């Protein structure tokens, strides 16, 4: 397994915007990971931090699952 080129690099505002656009375009975590050079776990983790919901590859009919905003404590 090769190491992703952006492994260990901090997320920038531009990276976050790119992630948001890709999720809005209904790309899966694996497609996003390959496109931006990060692991699928990194994609899932950052999406969770940003409060975003990734599309489900096993349930494509589920467009969005409503989530409550994370408490800012």
C-alpha positions in Angstrom: 0.0 0.0 0.0 1.4 3.4 -0.9 1.4 6.4 1.4 -1.0 9.2 0.4 0.9 12.3 -0.7 -0.9 14.5 1.8 -0.5 12.2 4.8 0.2 14.2 7.9 -0.4 17.6 6.3 -2.8 19.9 8.1 -6.2 20.7 6.5 -6.4 24.2 5.1 -9.6 26.3 4.4 -9.1 25.5 0.7 -9.0 21.7 1.5 -12.2 22.1 3.5 -13.9 23.9 0.7 -12.8 21.2 -1.8 -14.1 18.5 0.6 -17.5 20.3 0.9 -17.8 20.6 -2.9 -17.0 16.9 -3.4 -19.5 15.8 -0.8 -22.1 18.1 -2.4 -21.4 16.4 -5.7 -22.2 13.0 -3.9 -18.7 11.6 -4.3 -17.9 8.7 -1.9 -15.1 8.7 0.6 -12.9 6.4 -1.5 -13.3 8.7 -4.6 -12.5 11.8 -2.6 -9.5 10.2 -0.9 -7.9 9.2 -4.2 -8.6 12.6 -5.7 -7.1 14.7 -2.9 -4.4 12.3 -1.8 -5.6 11.4 1.7 -6.9 8.3 3.4 -10.6 7.4 3.6 -10.3 7.6 7.4 -8.9 11.2 7.0 -11.9 12.1 4.8 -14.4 10.6 7.2 -12.7 12.3 10.2 -12.6 15.7 8.6 -16.2 15.4 7.4 -17.2 14.6 11.0 -15.3 17.6 12.3 -17.0 19.9 9.8 -20.4 18.4 10.5 -20.8 17.0 7.0 -22.5 13.7 6.0 -20.8 11.6 3.4 -23.0 9.8 0.9 -23.4 6.1 1.6 -22.0 3.8 -1.1 -24.3 1.0 0.2 -27.5 3.1 0.4 -27.4 5.6 -2.5 -31.1 6.4 -2.1 -30.3 8.1 1.2 -29.4 11.6 0.1 -28.9 13.3 3.4 -29.4 12.2 7.0 -30.4 15.1 9.2 -27.9 15.6 12.0 -27.9 18.0 14.9 -25.1 20.5 15.0 -22.3 19.6 17.3 -22.2 21.4 20.6 -19.5 24.0 20.8 -18.1 23.5 24.3 
